[in-house]
Amino acid sequence: MRFSIGVDLGGTNIKTGLVSESGEIIHFITTPTNAHSGEKAIVSRIGQAIRQLVDQGKSFSVDLKDIVGIGIGSAGLIEPKEGVVHFSPNFAGWYDIPLADLVKADLAHDSTNCKISAFPIVLENDGNAMAFGELCHGAGVGTKNLVCLTLGTGVGGGIVIDGRIFHGSRNAGAELGHTIIQSSGRLCGCGNYGCLEAYVGRHYIVERTRSKIIVEGKHSSLADNLNDLTPKMISDAAKKGDEVAIDIFEETGRCIGVALTSLAHILNPEMAIIGGGIADAGEKLLFEPIRSEIKKRAMDTNADSMRVVKAQLGNQAGLVGSAMLIFQD
């Protein structure tokens, strides 16, 4: 059996895993990123985690010759063929960083395991890696065309067409969080107005809940926790029947449904996969309003052919997807 090493480079943690071609995570390591420590220190932590995995893989009967490469997923504008991070919002000052080459050079410093530096390294945007992971071993198994949204502080995404990650002409495609859902809407962090992210990101969900209670005077069980609100607290309250919380998630679902309607008409995918912490609100609170909005707005063929489902791989989707990148060719 063949194995690869997947690296999910996040702003908070670096998750590194030894993954079989069948998608099983044999062993993984979580390391604090220390995002402000600089590229050299971050690359060193990635290299150290990779070396640890190779050494510990022997305990699972995985030899060096069984490992075929390394896949790295990172937020930002990525040039996969060059292995370069043109820009990443997670790391201050990261412009045109040749991350794949830097990791390879770090691995070459280890004289005991110098063969590790010969591994091919593939770099990809983390949203694309998540989508690819779900395609290979998650909710998207058996499909060839899908869109994937991950809902958190922002809204990430990925698109797969005919079984391949879609990058766009300059590798800047699939910025699904910046799909416009209102032409003169809220200001988004990207500088535009009316983006999906400005309506379903974590901060807006919390802000809108506070507004309903404080400005609109709605009664809610959340009134005593306004300074500490999280989307999970709001979804928990909704599951207990809190009307304000229920309204918030219905609004969130409708906004996502509007965005997915456009994607259904443009791409006609077989599936839309929704992941991230906010997706844990579940079927009734979030997914039913999404599907209802799509059915109301989309042409019948487009609506009927796109299943809307929850991601299956959870917070390991990026890790598994990154590892699978090495097998795609």
C-alpha contacts under 8 A as a table, 3 or more apart, distances in Angstrom:
res1	aa1	res2	aa2	distance
1	M	20	S	7.26
1	M	21	E	7.28
1	M	66	D	7.00
2	R	20	S	6.11
2	R	21	E	5.76
2	R	66	D	5.30
2	R	67	I	6.09
2	R	68	V	6.79
3	F	18	L	6.85
3	F	19	V	5.55
3	F	20	S	4.31
3	F	21	E	5.57
3	F	66	D	5.97
3	F	67	I	4.68
3	F	68	V	6.20
3	F	69	G	7.87
4	S	18	L	5.99
4	S	19	V	5.48
4	S	20	S	6.44
4	S	21	E	7.25
4	S	67	I	5.18
4	S	68	V	5.56
4	S	69	G	5.20
4	S	70	I	5.78
4	S	71	G	7.55
4	S	323	A	5.55
4	S	324	M	7.40
4	S	326	I	7.08
5	I	16	T	7.00
5	I	17	G	5.57
5	I	18	L	4.69
5	I	19	V	6.02
5	I	50	I	7.35
5	I	67	I	7.50
5	I	69	G	6.40
5	I	70	I	4.69
5	I	71	G	6.27
5	I	323	A	5.36
6	G	16	T	5.61
6	G	17	G	5.21
6	G	18	L	6.53
6	G	19	V	6.95
6	G	70	I	5.89
6	G	71	G	4.92
6	G	72	I	5.97
6	G	73	G	7.94
6	G	319	L	5.26
6	G	320	V	6.39
6	G	321	G	7.55
6	G	322	S	4.93
6	G	323	A	3.84
6	G	324	M	7.64
7	V	14	I	6.93
7	V	15	K	5.72
7	V	16	T	4.44
7	V	17	G	6.58
7	V	46	I	7.78
7	V	70	I	7.55
7	V	71	G	6.11
7	V	72	I	4.56
7	V	73	G	6.13
7	V	319	L	5.78
7	V	322	S	6.29
7	V	323	A	7.19
8	D	14	I	5.76
8	D	15	K	5.01
8	D	16	T	6.32
8	D	72	I	6.05
8	D	73	G	5.01
8	D	74	S	6.46
8	D	126	D	7.25
8	D	318	G	5.84
8	D	319	L	5.07
8	D	322	S	6.93
9	L	13	N	6.78
9	L	14	I	4.74
9	L	15	K	6.58
9	L	33	T	7.74
9	L	72	I	7.05
9	L	73	G	5.93
9	L	74	S	5.03
9	L	75	A	7.54
9	L	126	D	7.98
10	G	13	N	5.23
10	G	14	I	5.67
10	G	15	K	7.81
10	G	33	T	7.05
10	G	74	S	6.57
10	G	75	A	7.12
10	G	90	N	7.35
11	G	14	I	7.91
11	G	33	T	6.31
11	G	34	N	7.71
11	G	35	A	5.82
11	G	90	N	5.06
11	G	91	F	7.14
12	T	32	P	6.10
12	T	33	T	5.32
12	T	34	N	6.80
12	T	35	A	6.90
13	N	30	T	6.46
13	N	31	T	5.56
13	N	32	P	4.46
13	N	33	T	4.68
13	N	34	N	7.81
14	I	30	T	5.72
14	I	31	T	5.08
14	I	32	P	6.09
14	I	33	T	5.54
14	I	46	I	7.26
15	K	28	F	7.04
15	K	29	I	5.87
15	K	30	T	4.61
15	K	31	T	6.48
15	K	319	L	6.84
16	T	28	F	5.48
16	T	29	I	5.25
16	T	30	T	6.43
16	T	46	I	7.82
16	T	49	A	6.55
16	T	50	I	6.98
16	T	53	L	7.95
16	T	319	L	6.96
17	G	25	I	6.44
17	G	26	I	7.32
17	G	27	H	5.70
17	G	28	F	3.96
17	G	29	I	6.30
17	G	53	L	7.13
17	G	319	L	6.78
17	G	320	V	7.98
17	G	323	A	7.88
18	L	25	I	5.92
18	L	26	I	5.49
18	L	27	H	5.40
18	L	28	F	6.16
18	L	53	L	6.45
18	L	54	V	7.95
18	L	57	G	7.47
18	L	323	A	7.92
19	V	22	S	7.96
19	V	23	G	5.99
19	V	24	E	5.49
19	V	25	I	4.45
19	V	26	I	5.63
19	V	27	H	7.44
19	V	320	V	6.96
19	V	323	A	6.41
20	S	23	G	5.28
20	S	24	E	5.23
20	S	25	I	6.56
20	S	26	I	7.03
21	E	24	E	7.43
21	E	324	M	6.98
21	E	327	F	7.53
22	S	137	H	7.55
23	G	136	C	7.74
23	G	137	H	5.99
23	G	320	V	6.43
23	G	324	M	7.63
25	I	28	F	7.02
25	I	320	V	7.55
26	I	57	G	7.97
26	I	60	F	7.50
27	H	53	L	7.27
27	H	57	G	7.51
28	F	53	L	7.24
29	I	49	A	6.77
29	I	53	L	7.65
31	T	45	R	7.47
31	T	49	A	7.69
33	T	42	I	6.45
33	T	45	R	7.74
34	N	37	S	5.61
34	N	42	I	7.38
35	A	38	G	6.88
35	A	42	I	7.34
35	A	90	N	7.07
35	A	91	F	5.81
35	A	92	A	7.99
36	H	91	F	6.77
36	H	92	A	6.99
37	S	41	A	6.05
37	S	42	I	6.99
38	G	41	A	5.66
38	G	42	I	6.36
39	E	42	I	5.10
39	E	43	V	5.96
39	E	94	W	7.75
40	K	43	V	5.23
40	K	44	S	6.15
41	A	44	S	5.01
41	A	45	R	6.33
42	I	45	R	5.14
42	I	46	I	6.33
43	V	46	I	5.06
43	V	47	G	6.16
43	V	99	L	7.70
43	V	102	L	6.79
43	V	103	V	5.79
43	V	106	D	7.23
44	S	47	G	5.08
44	S	48	Q	6.07
44	S	103	V	7.62
44	S	106	D	6.51
45	R	48	Q	5.05
45	R	49	A	6.16
46	I	49	A	5.25
46	I	50	I	6.27
46	I	103	V	7.21
47	G	50	I	5.12
47	G	51	R	6.23
47	G	103	V	6.15
47	G	106	D	6.05
47	G	107	L	5.72
48	Q	51	R	5.19
48	Q	52	Q	6.21
49	A	52	Q	5.06
49	A	53	L	6.24
50	I	53	L	5.14
50	I	54	V	6.31
51	R	54	V	5.16
51	R	55	D	6.24
51	R	107	L	7.66
51	R	113	N	7.84
51	R	116	I	7.86
52	Q	55	D	5.15
52	Q	56	Q	5.99
53	L	56	Q	5.06
53	L	57	G	5.73
54	V	57	G	5.09
54	V	58	K	7.18
54	V	63	D	7.75
54	V	64	L	6.75
55	D	58	K	5.96
56	Q	59	S	5.55
56	Q	60	F	7.39
57	G	60	F	5.18
57	G	61	S	6.47
57	G	62	V	4.97
57	G	63	D	6.78
58	K	61	S	4.88
58	K	62	V	5.02
58	K	63	D	5.75
59	S	62	V	7.31
62	V	66	D	6.21
62	V	67	I	7.71
63	D	66	D	5.35
63	D	67	I	7.15
64	L	67	I	5.56
64	L	116	I	7.84
65	K	68	V	7.41
68	V	119	F	6.50
68	V	120	P	7.48
68	V	326	I	7.53
69	G	119	F	4.75
69	G	120	P	4.95
69	G	121	I	6.00
69	G	326	I	6.02
70	I	119	F	6.65
70	I	120	P	6.26
70	I	121	I	4.74
70	I	122	V	6.34
70	I	322	S	7.96
70	I	323	A	6.49
70	I	326	I	6.55
71	G	121	I	5.70
71	G	122	V	4.74
71	G	123	L	5.96
71	G	124	E	7.69
71	G	322	S	4.66
71	G	323	A	4.93
71	G	324	M	7.25
71	G	325	L	5.84
71	G	326	I	5.99
72	I	121	I	7.44
72	I	122	V	6.16
72	I	123	L	4.81
72	I	124	E	6.20
72	I	322	S	5.38
72	I	323	A	7.45
73	G	123	L	6.00
73	G	124	E	4.89
73	G	125	N	5.36
73	G	126	D	4.46
73	G	129	A	6.00
73	G	318	G	6.74
73	G	319	L	7.52
73	G	322	S	5.50
74	S	78	I	7.92
74	S	88	S	7.83
74	S	123	L	7.64
74	S	124	E	6.44
74	S	125	N	5.12
74	S	126	D	4.71
75	A	88	S	5.81
75	A	89	P	7.07
75	A	90	N	6.92
75	A	125	N	5.51
75	A	126	D	5.16
75	A	127	G	7.33
76	G	85	V	6.94
76	G	86	H	7.48
76	G	87	F	5.49
76	G	88	S	3.98
76	G	89	P	6.14
76	G	90	N	7.79
76	G	125	N	6.28
76	G	126	D	7.85
77	L	85	V	6.14
77	L	86	H	5.48
77	L	87	F	5.23
77	L	88	S	6.33
77	L	125	N	6.91
77	L	171	N	7.11
77	L	172	A	6.36
78	I	83	G	7.47
78	I	84	V	5.98
78	I	85	V	4.73
78	I	86	H	5.79
78	I	87	F	7.28
78	I	123	L	7.46
78	I	124	E	6.20
78	I	125	N	5.76
78	I	171	N	6.64
78	I	172	A	7.87
79	E	82	E	5.60
79	E	83	G	5.81
79	E	84	V	5.16
79	E	85	V	6.36
79	E	86	H	6.95
79	E	123	L	7.67
79	E	124	E	7.51
79	E	171	N	6.34
80	P	83	G	4.96
80	P	84	V	6.73
80	P	122	V	6.75
80	P	123	L	5.19
80	P	124	E	5.53
81	K	84	V	7.99
81	K	122	V	7.88
81	K	123	L	7.89
82	E	98	P	7.60
83	G	98	P	5.94
83	G	99	L	6.12
83	G	100	A	4.96
83	G	101	D	7.16
83	G	121	I	7.86
83	G	122	V	6.58
83	G	123	L	5.23
83	G	124	E	7.95
84	V	96	D	6.02
84	V	97	I	5.45
84	V	98	P	4.28
84	V	99	L	5.60
84	V	100	A	6.83
84	V	123	L	7.47
85	V	88	S	6.78
85	V	94	W	7.34
85	V	95	Y	6.67
85	V	96	D	5.38
85	V	97	I	5.02
85	V	98	P	6.36
85	V	99	L	6.50
86	H	94	W	7.29
86	H	95	Y	4.95
86	H	96	D	4.06
86	H	97	I	6.32
87	F	94	W	5.58
87	F	95	Y	4.75
87	F	96	D	6.50
87	F	97	I	7.89
88	S	91	F	5.77
88	S	92	A	7.67
88	S	94	W	6.03
88	S	95	Y	7.39
89	P	92	A	6.98
91	F	94	W	5.73
94	W	97	I	6.15
98	P	101	D	5.60
98	P	102	L	6.19
99	L	102	L	5.02
99	L	103	V	6.12
99	L	123	L	7.92
100	A	103	V	5.29
100	A	104	K	6.19
100	A	121	I	6.02
100	A	122	V	7.07
100	A	123	L	6.59
101	D	104	K	5.00
101	D	105	A	6.08
102	L	105	A	5.08
102	L	106	D	6.19
103	V	106	D	5.04
103	V	107	L	6.22
104	K	107	L	5.16
104	K	108	A	6.30
104	K	117	S	5.21
104	K	118	A	7.70
104	K	121	I	7.67
105	A	108	A	5.07
105	A	109	H	6.83
105	A	117	S	7.05
106	D	109	H	5.53
106	D	110	D	7.77
106	D	117	S	7.96
107	L	110	D	5.91
107	L	114	C	7.02
107	L	116	I	6.37
107	L	117	S	5.02
108	A	111	S	7.18
108	A	114	C	5.42
108	A	115	K	7.82
108	A	116	I	7.25
108	A	117	S	4.94
109	H	114	C	7.21
110	D	113	N	5.64
110	D	114	C	5.55
111	S	114	C	5.08
113	N	116	I	5.84
114	C	117	S	5.81
114	C	118	A	7.68
115	K	118	A	5.35
115	K	119	F	7.40
116	I	119	F	5.59
120	P	326	I	7.87
121	I	326	I	7.58
122	V	325	L	6.76
122	V	326	I	6.46
123	L	322	S	7.98
124	E	128	N	6.78
124	E	129	A	6.35
124	E	322	S	7.34
125	N	128	N	5.32
125	N	129	A	6.20
126	D	129	A	4.85
126	D	130	M	6.14
126	D	318	G	6.15
126	D	322	S	7.91
127	G	130	M	5.12
127	G	131	A	6.33
127	G	148	C	7.95
127	G	149	L	7.94
127	G	150	T	7.55
127	G	156	G	5.54
127	G	157	G	4.74
127	G	158	G	5.10
127	G	318	G	7.44
128	N	131	A	5.09
128	N	132	F	6.12
128	N	157	G	6.60
128	N	158	G	4.35
128	N	159	I	6.81
128	N	165	I	6.61
129	A	132	F	5.04
129	A	133	G	6.09
129	A	158	G	7.64
129	A	317	A	7.54
129	A	318	G	5.28
129	A	319	L	7.74
129	A	320	V	7.95
129	A	321	G	4.60
129	A	322	S	5.28
129	A	325	L	7.62
130	M	133	G	5.06
130	M	134	E	6.31
130	M	148	C	7.85
130	M	158	G	7.27
130	M	317	A	4.90
130	M	318	G	4.26
130	M	319	L	7.67
130	M	320	V	7.70
130	M	321	G	5.40
130	M	322	S	7.64
131	A	134	E	5.22
131	A	135	L	6.19
131	A	147	V	7.28
131	A	148	C	5.51
131	A	157	G	7.32
131	A	158	G	5.28
131	A	159	I	6.74
131	A	160	V	7.14
131	A	317	A	7.73
131	A	318	G	7.97
131	A	321	G	7.15
132	F	135	L	4.93
132	F	136	C	6.13
132	F	158	G	7.98
132	F	160	V	7.27
132	F	165	I	6.96
132	F	321	G	5.10
132	F	322	S	7.92
132	F	324	M	7.60
132	F	325	L	7.74
133	G	136	C	5.21
133	G	137	H	5.92
133	G	138	G	6.49
133	G	313	L	7.77
133	G	317	A	5.37
133	G	318	G	6.54
133	G	319	L	7.81
133	G	320	V	5.35
133	G	321	G	3.47
133	G	322	S	7.25
133	G	324	M	6.86
134	E	137	H	5.45
134	E	138	G	3.92
134	E	139	A	5.45
134	E	140	G	5.24
134	E	141	V	7.04
134	E	311	A	6.88
134	E	312	Q	7.06
134	E	313	L	6.72
134	E	317	A	6.49
134	E	321	G	7.21
135	L	138	G	5.96
135	L	139	A	6.74
135	L	140	G	4.15
135	L	141	V	5.13
135	L	142	G	7.66
135	L	143	T	7.00
135	L	144	K	7.71
135	L	163	G	7.88
136	C	140	G	6.88
136	C	141	V	5.65
136	C	321	G	7.60
136	C	324	M	7.54
137	H	140	G	7.25
137	H	141	V	5.88
137	H	313	L	7.88
138	G	141	V	5.90
138	G	311	A	6.87
138	G	312	Q	5.13
138	G	313	L	5.70
138	G	317	A	7.97
139	A	273	I	7.20
139	A	309	V	7.33
139	A	310	K	7.28
139	A	311	A	5.69
139	A	312	Q	5.37
139	A	313	L	7.84
140	G	143	T	5.56
140	G	146	L	7.38
140	G	271	M	7.27
140	G	273	I	7.64
143	T	146	L	7.23
143	T	163	G	7.63
143	T	270	E	6.74
143	T	271	M	7.65
144	K	160	V	6.95
144	K	161	I	6.25
144	K	162	D	4.79
144	K	163	G	4.46
144	K	164	R	7.89
144	K	270	E	7.58
145	N	159	I	7.70
145	N	160	V	5.32
145	N	161	I	4.64
145	N	162	D	5.58
145	N	163	G	6.41
145	N	269	P	4.97
145	N	270	E	5.58
145	N	271	M	6.97
146	L	159	I	5.95
146	L	160	V	5.26
146	L	161	I	6.79
146	L	269	P	4.97
146	L	270	E	5.73
146	L	271	M	4.82
146	L	272	A	5.76
146	L	273	I	7.45
147	V	157	G	7.34
147	V	158	G	5.89
147	V	159	I	4.54
147	V	160	V	6.36
147	V	269	P	6.86
147	V	271	M	6.50
147	V	272	A	4.89
147	V	273	I	6.29
148	C	157	G	5.23
148	C	158	G	5.13
148	C	159	I	6.30
148	C	272	A	5.67
148	C	273	I	4.61
148	C	274	I	5.93
148	C	275	G	7.59
149	L	155	V	6.70
149	L	156	G	5.75
149	L	157	G	4.41
149	L	158	G	6.80
149	L	176	L	7.22
149	L	177	G	7.87
149	L	272	A	7.63
149	L	273	I	6.21
149	L	274	I	4.92
149	L	275	G	6.09
149	L	276	G	8.00
150	T	155	V	5.65
150	T	156	G	5.06
150	T	157	G	5.93
150	T	274	I	5.84
150	T	275	G	4.45
150	T	276	G	4.68
151	L	154	G	6.39
151	L	155	V	4.92
151	L	156	G	6.77
151	L	200	V	7.48
151	L	201	G	6.59
151	L	202	R	7.88
151	L	274	I	7.39
151	L	275	G	6.09
151	L	276	G	4.62
151	L	277	G	6.43
151	L	278	I	5.63
151	L	279	A	6.68
152	G	155	V	6.10
152	G	201	G	5.85
152	G	202	R	5.67
152	G	276	G	5.69
152	G	277	G	5.96
152	G	278	I	6.15
153	T	201	G	5.16
153	T	202	R	4.63
153	T	203	H	6.63
154	G	177	G	7.26
154	G	197	E	5.73
154	G	200	V	7.95
154	G	201	G	4.89
154	G	202	R	6.87
155	V	176	L	7.24
155	V	177	G	4.61
155	V	196	L	7.70
155	V	197	E	5.33
155	V	200	V	7.69
155	V	201	G	6.30
156	G	175	E	6.86
156	G	176	L	6.51
156	G	177	G	5.78
157	G	174	A	6.07
157	G	175	E	6.25
157	G	176	L	5.41
157	G	177	G	6.91
158	G	165	I	7.52
158	G	166	F	7.60
158	G	174	A	5.31
158	G	175	E	7.56
158	G	176	L	7.41
159	I	165	I	6.03
159	I	166	F	5.50
159	I	174	A	5.94
160	V	163	G	5.79
160	V	164	R	5.25
160	V	165	I	4.52
160	V	166	F	5.57
161	I	164	R	5.34
161	I	165	I	6.40
161	I	166	F	6.25
166	F	173	G	6.99
166	F	174	A	7.26
167	H	170	R	7.26
167	H	171	N	4.52
167	H	172	A	6.30
167	H	173	G	5.05
167	H	174	A	6.99
168	G	171	N	4.99
168	G	172	A	5.88
168	G	173	G	4.55
168	G	174	A	7.73
169	S	172	A	7.35
169	S	173	G	7.63
170	R	173	G	7.59
172	A	175	E	7.11
175	E	178	H	5.77
175	E	179	T	7.37
176	L	179	T	5.36
176	L	196	L	7.85
177	G	195	C	6.61
177	G	196	L	5.29
177	G	197	E	4.85
178	H	190	C	7.96
178	H	195	C	4.68
178	H	196	L	5.73
178	H	197	E	6.25
179	T	195	C	5.41
179	T	196	L	5.67
179	T	259	A	6.39
180	I	183	S	6.66
180	I	193	Y	7.61
180	I	194	G	5.33
180	I	195	C	4.44
180	I	196	L	6.10
180	I	259	A	7.40
181	I	185	G	7.90
181	I	194	G	5.70
181	I	195	C	5.97
181	I	196	L	5.98
181	I	255	C	7.19
181	I	258	V	6.49
181	I	259	A	6.13
182	Q	185	G	4.93
182	Q	193	Y	7.63
182	Q	194	G	4.56
182	Q	195	C	7.15
183	S	193	Y	6.97
183	S	194	G	5.75
184	S	193	Y	6.09
184	S	194	G	5.97
185	G	193	Y	5.19
185	G	194	G	3.85
185	G	195	C	7.56
186	R	193	Y	5.21
186	R	194	G	4.99
186	R	195	C	7.44
186	R	198	A	6.28
186	R	199	Y	7.68
187	L	191	G	6.50
187	L	192	N	5.98
187	L	193	Y	4.44
187	L	194	G	6.45
187	L	195	C	7.78
187	L	198	A	6.81
188	C	191	G	5.50
188	C	192	N	5.53
188	C	193	Y	5.62
188	C	194	G	6.90
188	C	195	C	6.13
188	C	197	E	6.97
188	C	198	A	5.06
189	G	192	N	7.46
189	G	198	A	7.53
192	N	195	C	6.99
194	G	198	A	6.70
194	G	199	Y	7.89
195	C	198	A	5.42
195	C	199	Y	7.17
196	L	199	Y	5.41
196	L	200	V	6.32
196	L	255	C	6.95
196	L	256	I	7.12
196	L	259	A	6.95
197	E	200	V	5.40
197	E	201	G	5.13
198	A	201	G	6.05
198	A	204	Y	6.52
199	Y	204	Y	5.77
199	Y	205	I	7.25
199	Y	252	T	7.08
199	Y	255	C	7.05
200	V	204	Y	6.25
200	V	205	I	6.18
200	V	252	T	5.59
200	V	255	C	7.24
200	V	256	I	7.50
201	G	204	Y	5.62
201	G	205	I	6.47
202	R	205	I	5.35
202	R	206	V	6.40
202	R	230	T	7.62
202	R	231	P	6.48
202	R	278	I	7.75
203	H	206	V	5.27
203	H	207	E	5.99
204	Y	207	E	4.85
204	Y	208	R	5.80
205	I	208	R	5.30
205	I	209	T	6.24
205	I	231	P	6.66
205	I	248	I	6.94
205	I	252	T	7.70
206	V	209	T	5.20
206	V	210	R	6.35
206	V	229	L	6.25
206	V	230	T	6.30
206	V	231	P	6.48
207	E	210	R	5.20
207	E	211	S	6.19
208	R	211	S	4.98
208	R	212	K	6.24
208	R	248	I	7.35
209	T	212	K	5.26
209	T	213	I	6.49
209	T	244	V	7.09
209	T	245	A	7.08
209	T	248	I	6.64
210	R	213	I	5.24
210	R	214	I	5.84
210	R	215	V	7.79
210	R	226	L	6.36
211	S	214	I	5.18
211	S	215	V	5.02
211	S	216	E	6.49
212	K	215	V	5.82
212	K	216	E	4.81
212	K	217	G	6.38
212	K	218	K	5.73
212	K	244	V	7.12
213	I	216	E	5.80
213	I	217	G	4.91
213	I	218	K	4.66
213	I	219	H	6.38
213	I	220	S	6.81
213	I	223	A	6.76
213	I	244	V	7.81
214	I	217	G	5.37
214	I	218	K	7.42
218	K	244	V	7.00
219	H	223	A	7.57
219	H	244	V	7.41
220	S	223	A	5.65
220	S	242	D	6.26
220	S	243	E	7.18
220	S	244	V	6.11
220	S	245	A	7.84
221	S	224	D	7.22
221	S	237	A	7.21
221	S	242	D	6.64
222	L	225	N	5.49
222	L	226	L	6.57
222	L	229	L	7.93
222	L	234	I	7.52
222	L	237	A	7.39
223	A	226	L	5.76
225	N	228	D	5.50
225	N	229	L	6.07
226	L	229	L	5.45
229	L	233	M	6.33
229	L	234	I	7.25
230	T	233	M	5.24
230	T	234	I	6.43
231	P	234	I	4.98
231	P	235	S	6.09
231	P	278	I	6.52
232	K	235	S	5.05
232	K	236	D	5.99
232	K	277	G	7.96
232	K	278	I	7.20
232	K	281	A	7.39
233	M	236	D	5.09
233	M	237	A	6.18
234	I	237	A	5.12
234	I	238	A	6.20
234	I	245	A	5.46
235	S	238	A	4.91
235	S	239	K	6.24
235	S	245	A	6.53
235	S	246	I	7.65
235	S	249	F	7.50
235	S	281	A	5.46
235	S	285	L	7.77
236	D	239	K	5.19
236	D	240	K	6.57
236	D	281	A	7.81
237	A	240	K	5.11
237	A	241	G	6.54
237	A	242	D	5.40
237	A	245	A	6.18
238	A	241	G	5.03
238	A	242	D	4.79
238	A	243	E	6.76
238	A	244	V	7.62
238	A	245	A	4.73
238	A	246	I	4.80
238	A	285	L	7.60
239	K	242	D	7.32
239	K	246	I	7.81
239	K	285	L	7.80
241	G	246	I	7.19
242	D	245	A	5.43
242	D	246	I	6.20
243	E	246	I	4.97
243	E	247	D	6.11
244	V	247	D	5.17
244	V	248	I	6.30
245	A	248	I	5.07
245	A	249	F	6.52
246	I	249	F	5.42
246	I	250	E	6.22
246	I	285	L	6.76
247	D	250	E	5.03
247	D	251	E	6.12
248	I	251	E	5.20
248	I	252	T	6.20
249	F	252	T	4.79
249	F	253	G	5.99
249	F	285	L	5.85
249	F	286	L	5.83
250	E	253	G	5.07
250	E	254	R	6.16
250	E	285	L	6.50
250	E	286	L	6.43
250	E	289	P	5.69
251	E	254	R	5.09
251	E	255	C	6.26
252	T	255	C	5.23
252	T	256	I	6.36
252	T	286	L	7.22
253	G	256	I	5.17
253	G	257	G	6.03
253	G	285	L	7.91
253	G	286	L	5.12
253	G	287	F	6.61
253	G	288	E	7.63
253	G	289	P	4.86
253	G	290	I	4.47
253	G	293	E	7.83
254	R	257	G	4.88
254	R	258	V	6.23
254	R	289	P	5.73
254	R	290	I	5.42
254	R	292	S	7.89
254	R	293	E	5.58
255	C	258	V	5.18
255	C	259	A	6.55
255	C	290	I	7.71
256	I	259	A	5.19
256	I	260	L	6.12
256	I	290	I	6.08
257	G	260	L	5.05
257	G	261	T	6.01
257	G	289	P	7.45
257	G	290	I	4.42
257	G	291	R	6.53
257	G	292	S	7.65
257	G	293	E	5.06
257	G	294	I	5.15
258	V	261	T	5.17
258	V	262	S	6.80
258	V	293	E	6.61
258	V	294	I	6.63
258	V	297	R	7.56
259	A	262	S	5.44
259	A	263	L	6.57
260	L	263	L	4.87
260	L	264	A	5.91
260	L	272	A	7.76
260	L	294	I	6.99
261	T	264	A	4.96
261	T	265	H	6.30
261	T	294	I	5.40
261	T	297	R	6.65
261	T	298	A	5.50
261	T	303	A	7.59
262	S	265	H	5.19
262	S	266	I	6.15
262	S	298	A	7.93
263	L	266	I	5.04
263	L	267	L	5.65
263	L	268	N	7.02
263	L	269	P	7.93
264	A	267	L	5.54
264	A	268	N	4.57
264	A	269	P	6.27
264	A	298	A	7.38
264	A	302	N	5.59
264	A	303	A	6.81
264	A	306	M	6.98
265	H	268	N	5.69
265	H	298	A	7.19
265	H	299	M	7.67
265	H	302	N	6.15
268	N	302	N	5.74
268	N	305	S	7.35
268	N	306	M	7.05
269	P	272	A	7.27
269	P	305	S	7.26
269	P	306	M	5.79
270	E	305	S	5.68
270	E	306	M	4.60
270	E	307	R	6.30
271	M	305	S	7.73
271	M	306	M	4.73
271	M	307	R	4.58
271	M	308	V	5.86
271	M	309	V	7.38
272	A	306	M	6.54
272	A	307	R	6.06
272	A	308	V	4.74
272	A	309	V	6.34
273	I	308	V	5.98
273	I	309	V	5.10
273	I	310	K	5.53
273	I	311	A	5.52
274	I	279	A	6.39
274	I	308	V	7.46
274	I	309	V	6.27
274	I	310	K	4.90
274	I	311	A	5.49
275	G	278	I	7.56
275	G	279	A	5.45
275	G	280	D	7.98
275	G	310	K	6.00
275	G	311	A	4.86
275	G	312	Q	8.00
275	G	314	G	6.95
276	G	279	A	5.60
276	G	280	D	7.44
276	G	314	G	7.13
276	G	315	N	7.34
277	G	280	D	5.56
278	I	281	A	5.96
279	A	282	G	6.14
279	A	286	L	7.15
279	A	310	K	7.02
281	A	285	L	6.04
281	A	286	L	6.14
282	G	285	L	5.84
282	G	286	L	5.80
282	G	287	F	6.52
283	E	286	L	5.68
283	E	287	F	4.62
283	E	288	E	5.84
284	K	287	F	6.18
284	K	288	E	5.37
284	K	289	P	7.67
285	L	288	E	6.68
285	L	289	P	7.12
286	L	289	P	5.69
286	L	290	I	6.40
287	F	290	I	5.01
287	F	291	R	6.20
287	F	308	V	7.48
287	F	309	V	7.67
288	E	291	R	5.23
288	E	292	S	6.01
289	P	292	S	5.00
289	P	293	E	6.11
290	I	293	E	5.36
290	I	294	I	6.38
291	R	294	I	5.14
291	R	295	K	6.11
291	R	308	V	6.91
292	S	295	K	5.16
292	S	296	K	6.19
293	E	296	K	5.07
293	E	297	R	6.17
294	I	297	R	5.20
294	I	298	A	5.44
294	I	303	A	6.28
295	K	298	A	5.74
295	K	299	M	7.86
295	K	300	D	7.39
295	K	303	A	5.83
295	K	304	D	7.95
298	A	302	N	6.35
298	A	303	A	5.46
299	M	302	N	5.50
299	M	303	A	6.09
300	D	303	A	5.16
300	D	304	D	5.88
301	T	304	D	5.27
301	T	305	S	6.07
302	N	305	S	5.44
302	N	306	M	6.48
303	A	306	M	5.62
304	D	307	R	7.38
311	A	314	G	6.43
313	L	316	Q	5.61
313	L	317	A	4.85
314	G	317	A	5.84
315	N	318	G	7.05
316	Q	319	L	5.19
316	Q	320	V	6.14
317	A	320	V	5.25
317	A	321	G	5.85
318	G	321	G	5.06
318	G	322	S	5.91
319	L	322	S	5.22
319	L	323	A	6.29
320	V	323	A	5.13
320	V	324	M	6.19
321	G	324	M	5.03
321	G	325	L	6.36
322	S	325	L	5.34
322	S	326	I	7.74
323	A	326	I	6.26
323	A	327	F	7.97
324	M	327	F	5.39
324	M	328	Q	6.69
325	L	328	Q	5.38
326	I	329	D	7.23
